[in-house]
Amino acid sequence: MGPTRALRSNRALPSTRAVRPARGVVSVTSIAAAAVLLAPLLVPLLGQPAGAATPAAPDGGSAPAGDPAAVGIHVSGGQLVESNGSPLLLRGVSHAHTWYASETRSFGDIADAGANSVRVVLSDGTRWTRNEPADVANVVGLCEENQLICVLEDHDTTGYGEEAAASTLDTAASYWISLLPTLQGTEDRVLINLGNEPYGNNAAVNASWAADTSAAIRRLRDAGFEHTIIVDAPSWGQDWQGIMRDSADDVLAADPDGNTVFSVHMYGVYDSAAEITAYLDAFTSRGLPIIVGEFGHNHSDGNPDEDTIMSYTRSQGIGWFAWSWSGNGGGVEYLDMVTGFDPAQRTSWGTRVIIGPDGLAETSVRAGVFDAGSELPD
């Protein structure tokens, strides 16, 4: 989701998390953005308890010596695995860091809630205040300190083609490349989410999603990035037109490292078990890595079937990030997992994600890179 545009994305930016477009609707992210622009009072962040069973090791095993992917987290057999080839099932929450930069305590709170990962909202400076290298390094340090796999995402791309202020994926690529000196050596605990919900519902613009995404991936690889790259779907992340689904093979082939993961955001478009399972199966049946990069229990564009999202991803070994820890606005405050960034004020949504069926307490397992005896690079 994005700021609060009242538009389309799921996550609302500070103070406004906004609405997520249904097939042809706008997303929360935009709304959030609007809110941010209006009143930095919303931010998503999520954390949950861990302790679930680890999925069976994917076919393909660990990457062979000399394989670029072997430097850290990578894709093997259609699933994410750690450097040693052990499965990595992401179970996390989104945190609106760029709008609530002072809420650094949230990283620890999210870890205490049981999450094994956190999706961190950043800005390339196009729409919000740019998160500079020192700040990003601090975020990575906070994730490491709290034993959280860190997914960094550029939120400024939210709703491009519909949102006039949104940045392009090419701009996002330039931002990531500027952070390469900061992020090199973190491949075993940091993933790059290229751009949040990078296209709205403009069909003419969305037609370039595959080409633009592929070009951005190649730019990062040419610059020297060896991290896993996560790419969000168009249509405010919900891919209701099936653009990402139908072109995913070509986009993965554009990555010389074969280390790209696809991310769908599930809000009102995914209000039935049939829609959820069919979409995810379209990837897993082809051996394509997929995660649910955002989802909620309610939304302005409809009522997502969160129970199926959580149970089916568990049965299929698919990662997810709930939206979001706190700071939502623009009418989607119900997506806060805790009120006012206070873990003692857990909401019904927070309770559902943290201790409900198939939630963090049942399915989240700490990444092996943080196990006792593992040494993190200086």
C-alpha positions as CSV (number, residue, x, y, z in Angstrom):
1,M,0.0,0.0,0.0
2,G,1.0,3.5,-0.3
3,P,0.2,6.8,1.0
4,T,-3.1,8.0,1.1
5,R,-4.1,9.0,-2.1
6,A,-7.5,7.9,-1.5
7,L,-6.7,6.1,-4.3
8,R,-5.4,2.8,-4.7
9,S,-2.8,1.3,-2.8
10,N,-3.0,-0.7,0.3
11,R,-0.7,0.9,2.6
12,A,-1.3,4.2,3.7
13,L,1.4,6.5,4.1
14,P,1.7,8.4,7.3
15,S,-1.6,9.1,8.4
16,T,-3.2,7.8,5.5
17,R,-3.0,4.4,4.3
18,A,-5.5,4.6,1.8
19,V,-7.5,2.5,-0.3
20,R,-6.5,-0.2,-2.6
21,P,-8.0,-0.3,-6.0
22,A,-10.1,-3.2,-6.9
23,R,-9.9,-4.3,-10.5
24,G,-9.6,-0.9,-11.7
25,V,-9.4,0.7,-8.3
26,V,-6.7,2.6,-6.6
27,S,-4.4,1.2,-4.0
28,V,-3.8,1.8,-0.3
29,T,-0.3,2.8,-0.9
30,S,-1.4,5.9,-2.7
31,I,-3.7,6.7,0.0
32,A,-1.0,6.4,2.4
33,A,1.1,8.6,0.4
34,A,-1.5,11.2,0.5
35,A,-1.7,10.9,4.1
36,V,1.9,11.2,4.5
37,L,1.9,14.3,2.5
38,L,-1.0,15.4,4.6
39,A,0.0,14.2,8.0
40,P,2.7,11.9,8.8
41,L,0.7,9.9,11.2
42,L,0.4,6.6,9.6
43,V,2.9,4.0,9.0
44,P,2.7,0.3,8.6
45,L,4.9,-2.0,10.6
46,L,4.4,-5.5,11.6
47,G,6.0,-8.0,13.8
48,Q,5.0,-11.4,14.9
49,P,6.1,-14.3,16.9
50,A,7.9,-17.1,15.3
51,G,8.0,-20.8,15.7
52,A,6.5,-22.6,12.8
53,A,7.6,-25.5,10.9
54,T,10.1,-25.1,8.1
55,P,8.9,-26.1,4.6
56,A,10.6,-29.0,3.0
57,A,13.8,-28.1,1.1
58,P,13.1,-27.1,-2.4
59,D,14.2,-29.2,-5.4
60,G,17.6,-28.1,-6.6
61,G,19.3,-27.9,-3.3
62,S,21.9,-25.2,-2.6
63,A,23.5,-23.1,-5.3
64,P,26.7,-24.6,-6.7
65,A,30.0,-23.0,-5.7
66,G,30.8,-20.1,-7.9
67,D,27.1,-19.4,-8.6
68,P,26.4,-15.6,-8.0
69,A,23.3,-16.6,-6.0
70,A,25.4,-18.6,-3.5
71,V,26.6,-15.4,-1.8
72,G,23.4,-15.2,0.2
73,I,19.7,-15.6,0.0
74,H,18.8,-16.9,-3.4
75,V,16.1,-18.7,-5.5
76,S,16.5,-22.5,-5.8
77,G,13.8,-24.8,-7.2
78,G,11.3,-22.0,-7.3
79,Q,11.7,-21.2,-3.6
80,L,13.8,-18.8,-1.5
81,V,16.7,-20.4,0.4
82,E,19.5,-19.2,2.5
83,S,23.2,-19.4,1.6
84,N,23.5,-23.0,2.7
85,G,20.4,-24.0,0.8
86,S,18.0,-24.3,3.7
87,P,14.5,-23.0,3.0
88,L,13.6,-19.4,4.0
89,L,9.9,-18.9,4.6
90,L,9.3,-15.2,5.0
91,R,6.8,-14.3,7.7
92,G,6.8,-10.6,8.3
93,V,5.2,-7.2,8.6
94,S,5.6,-4.0,6.8
95,H,6.9,-1.0,8.6
96,A,6.5,2.6,7.3
97,H,10.0,3.7,8.2
98,T,10.2,6.6,5.7
99,W,7.2,8.3,7.3
100,Y,8.0,7.4,10.8
101,A,11.8,7.4,10.9
102,S,11.9,8.0,14.7
103,E,9.9,4.8,15.4
104,T,13.0,2.6,15.5
105,R,11.7,0.7,18.5
106,S,9.3,-0.9,16.1
107,F,12.0,-3.2,14.8
108,G,12.4,-4.9,18.1
109,D,8.6,-4.9,18.7
110,I,8.0,-6.6,15.4
111,A,10.6,-9.2,16.2
112,D,9.0,-9.7,19.7
113,A,5.7,-10.3,17.9
114,G,7.3,-13.3,16.2
115,A,8.1,-12.1,12.7
116,N,11.3,-13.4,11.1
117,S,11.4,-10.5,8.6
118,V,10.3,-6.9,8.1
119,R,9.5,-5.0,4.9
120,V,10.8,-1.5,5.3
121,V,9.3,1.4,3.4
122,L,11.9,3.8,2.0
123,S,11.8,6.8,-0.3
124,D,14.1,7.6,-3.3
125,G,13.3,11.3,-2.8
126,T,10.8,11.7,-5.6
127,R,7.7,11.9,-3.4
128,W,9.0,11.9,0.2
129,T,12.2,12.6,2.0
130,R,15.0,10.5,0.6
131,N,16.4,7.8,2.8
132,E,20.1,8.4,2.6
133,P,22.9,5.7,2.9
134,A,23.5,6.4,6.6
135,D,19.8,5.9,7.4
136,V,19.6,2.8,5.3
137,A,22.7,1.3,7.0
138,N,21.0,2.0,10.3
139,V,17.9,0.2,9.3
140,V,19.9,-2.8,8.2
141,G,21.7,-2.7,11.5
142,L,18.4,-2.6,13.4
143,C,17.1,-5.6,11.4
144,E,20.3,-7.5,12.2
145,E,20.2,-6.6,15.9
146,N,16.7,-7.9,16.1
147,Q,17.4,-11.0,13.9
148,L,15.0,-9.9,11.1
149,I,15.6,-10.6,7.5
150,C,15.4,-7.1,6.0
151,V,13.3,-6.4,2.8
152,L,14.0,-2.8,1.6
153,E,11.4,-1.3,-0.7
154,D,11.2,2.0,-2.7
155,H,7.7,3.3,-2.1
156,D,7.9,6.3,-4.4
157,T,7.0,4.1,-7.4
158,T,3.5,3.5,-6.1
159,G,0.8,3.9,-8.7
160,Y,3.0,5.1,-11.6
161,G,0.8,5.9,-14.6
162,E,-2.1,6.9,-12.3
163,E,-0.3,8.7,-9.6
164,A,1.3,11.8,-11.2
165,A,4.0,12.1,-8.4
166,A,5.2,8.5,-8.6
167,S,8.7,7.7,-9.7
168,T,9.6,5.2,-12.4
169,L,11.3,1.9,-12.0
170,D,14.3,3.4,-13.7
171,T,14.5,6.0,-11.0
172,A,14.2,3.3,-8.4
173,A,17.0,1.4,-10.0
174,S,19.2,4.5,-9.8
175,Y,18.4,4.9,-6.1
176,W,19.3,1.3,-5.4
177,I,22.6,1.7,-7.3
178,S,23.4,4.7,-5.2
179,L,23.1,2.4,-2.1
180,L,25.3,-0.4,-3.5
181,P,28.3,0.5,-1.4
182,T,26.1,0.5,1.7
183,L,24.4,-2.8,0.9
184,Q,27.3,-4.9,-0.5
185,G,28.0,-7.8,1.8
186,T,24.4,-8.0,3.2
187,E,23.2,-10.5,0.6
188,D,22.5,-13.1,3.3
189,R,20.1,-11.0,5.2
190,V,18.8,-8.2,2.9
191,L,16.5,-8.4,-0.1
192,I,15.7,-5.6,-2.5
193,N,12.1,-4.9,-3.3
194,L,12.6,-2.9,-6.5
195,G,9.5,-0.7,-6.3
196,N,6.2,-0.8,-4.4
197,E,3.2,-1.3,-6.6
198,P,5.0,0.4,-9.5
199,Y,2.0,0.8,-11.7
200,G,-1.7,1.8,-11.2
201,N,-4.6,0.7,-13.4
202,N,-3.6,2.5,-16.6
203,A,-3.6,-0.3,-19.1
204,A,-1.5,1.6,-21.7
205,V,1.2,2.3,-19.1
206,N,1.0,-1.2,-17.5
207,A,1.8,-2.8,-20.9
208,S,5.4,-1.8,-20.3
209,W,5.6,-3.4,-16.8
210,A,7.6,-6.5,-18.0
211,A,10.1,-4.5,-20.1
212,D,10.6,-1.8,-17.5
213,T,11.0,-4.4,-14.7
214,S,13.5,-6.4,-16.7
215,A,15.5,-3.3,-17.6
216,A,15.7,-2.3,-13.9
217,I,16.8,-5.8,-12.9
218,R,19.6,-5.8,-15.5
219,R,20.7,-2.3,-14.3
220,L,21.1,-3.6,-10.7
221,R,23.0,-6.7,-11.9
222,D,25.3,-4.7,-14.2
223,A,26.1,-2.4,-11.2
224,G,27.1,-5.4,-9.1
225,F,24.1,-6.3,-7.0
226,E,23.9,-10.0,-6.0
227,H,20.9,-9.6,-3.7
228,T,17.6,-11.3,-4.3
229,I,15.4,-8.8,-6.1
230,I,11.6,-8.8,-5.4
231,V,9.4,-7.3,-8.0
232,D,5.8,-6.1,-7.3
233,A,2.9,-6.6,-9.7
234,P,1.2,-3.7,-11.6
235,S,-2.4,-2.6,-10.9
236,W,-1.5,-1.4,-7.5
237,G,0.2,-4.6,-6.8
238,Q,-2.9,-6.8,-7.2
239,D,-2.3,-7.8,-10.9
240,W,-6.0,-8.2,-11.5
241,Q,-5.2,-8.1,-15.3
242,G,-2.7,-10.9,-15.0
243,I,0.2,-8.9,-16.5
244,M,2.8,-10.1,-14.0
245,R,1.4,-13.6,-14.0
246,D,1.6,-13.9,-17.8
247,S,5.0,-12.4,-18.3
248,A,6.8,-13.7,-15.2
249,D,8.9,-16.3,-17.1
250,D,10.3,-13.6,-19.3
251,V,11.1,-11.3,-16.4
252,L,12.9,-14.1,-14.5
253,A,14.9,-14.9,-17.7
254,A,16.0,-11.3,-17.8
255,D,17.9,-11.7,-14.5
256,P,21.3,-13.2,-15.3
257,D,21.4,-14.5,-11.7
258,G,18.0,-16.0,-11.9
259,N,17.5,-14.5,-8.4
260,T,14.2,-12.7,-8.8
261,V,11.0,-13.2,-6.7
262,F,7.5,-12.1,-7.7
263,S,5.3,-10.3,-5.2
264,V,1.5,-9.9,-5.4
265,H,-0.5,-7.6,-3.0
266,M,-3.8,-9.2,-1.9
267,Y,-6.6,-6.9,-1.0
268,G,-10.1,-6.6,-2.3
269,V,-9.4,-8.4,-5.6
270,Y,-8.7,-11.5,-3.6
271,D,-11.9,-12.0,-1.7
272,S,-12.4,-15.7,-2.4
273,A,-10.4,-18.8,-1.9
274,A,-10.6,-19.7,-5.6
275,E,-9.0,-16.4,-6.7
276,I,-6.2,-16.7,-4.2
277,T,-5.3,-20.3,-4.9
278,A,-5.6,-19.9,-8.7
279,Y,-3.3,-16.9,-8.7
280,L,-0.6,-18.5,-6.5
281,D,-0.9,-21.8,-8.3
282,A,-0.2,-20.0,-11.6
283,F,3.3,-19.3,-10.3
284,T,4.1,-22.4,-8.3
285,S,3.0,-24.8,-11.1
286,R,5.6,-23.2,-13.3
287,G,8.4,-23.2,-10.7
288,L,8.3,-19.5,-10.3
289,P,9.0,-17.9,-6.8
290,I,6.1,-15.9,-5.5
291,I,5.3,-14.2,-2.2
292,V,2.3,-12.2,-0.9
293,G,4.1,-8.9,-0.4
294,E,1.1,-7.3,1.3
295,F,-2.3,-8.3,2.5
296,G,-5.0,-7.2,4.9
297,H,-8.2,-8.4,6.5
298,N,-10.3,-5.6,5.0
299,H,-10.0,-2.8,2.4
300,S,-11.8,-0.1,0.7
301,D,-12.0,-2.1,-2.5
302,G,-13.4,-5.2,-0.9
303,N,-12.9,-7.8,1.8
304,P,-9.8,-10.0,1.3
305,D,-10.0,-13.6,2.4
306,E,-7.1,-13.4,4.8
307,D,-7.9,-16.9,6.2
308,T,-7.2,-18.5,2.9
309,I,-4.2,-16.3,2.2
310,M,-2.6,-17.4,5.4
311,S,-3.6,-21.1,5.3
312,Y,-2.8,-21.6,1.6
313,T,0.6,-19.9,1.8
314,R,1.4,-22.1,4.8
315,S,0.5,-25.3,2.9
316,Q,2.4,-24.2,-0.2
317,G,5.5,-22.8,1.6
318,I,4.9,-19.2,0.3
319,G,6.1,-16.2,2.2
320,W,4.1,-13.2,3.2
321,F,4.1,-9.7,4.8
322,A,1.1,-8.4,6.5
323,W,0.2,-4.7,6.1
324,S,1.1,-3.2,8.5
325,W,2.6,-2.5,12.0
326,S,1.1,0.9,12.7
327,G,0.6,4.4,11.3
328,N,-2.2,3.9,8.8
329,G,-4.7,6.6,8.0
330,G,-7.1,7.8,5.3
331,G,-9.9,5.5,6.5
332,V,-7.8,2.3,6.7
333,E,-6.6,2.6,10.2
334,Y,-8.1,-0.9,10.7
335,L,-4.9,-2.2,9.0
336,D,-2.8,-1.2,12.0
337,M,-1.6,-4.2,13.9
338,V,-0.9,-2.1,17.0
339,T,-2.2,1.4,17.9
340,G,0.2,4.3,18.0
341,F,3.2,2.0,17.5
342,D,2.5,0.6,21.0
343,P,2.9,-3.2,21.1
344,A,0.8,-3.2,24.3
345,Q,-2.2,-1.9,22.2
346,R,-2.6,-4.8,19.8
347,T,-5.6,-4.5,17.5
348,S,-7.8,-7.4,16.3
349,W,-5.9,-7.4,13.1
350,G,-2.6,-7.6,15.0
351,T,-4.0,-10.5,17.1
352,R,-5.1,-12.3,13.9
353,V,-1.7,-12.1,12.3
354,I,0.4,-12.7,15.4
355,I,-1.4,-15.5,17.3
356,G,-4.3,-16.5,15.0
357,P,-4.4,-19.7,12.9
358,D,-1.5,-19.9,10.5
359,G,-0.1,-16.6,11.9
360,L,3.4,-15.7,13.1
361,A,3.3,-17.8,16.3
362,E,2.5,-20.9,14.3
363,T,4.6,-20.4,11.1
364,S,7.5,-18.0,11.7
365,V,11.0,-19.5,12.1
366,R,14.1,-17.4,12.6
367,A,16.5,-17.3,9.6
368,G,19.5,-19.5,10.0
369,V,21.9,-16.7,9.4
370,F,21.0,-15.5,12.9
371,D,21.5,-18.9,14.6
372,A,24.1,-19.2,17.3
373,G,27.5,-19.8,15.8
374,S,26.7,-18.0,12.6
375,E,29.0,-15.1,11.9
376,L,27.7,-12.0,10.3
377,P,30.2,-10.0,8.2
378,D,31.5,-6.8,9.7
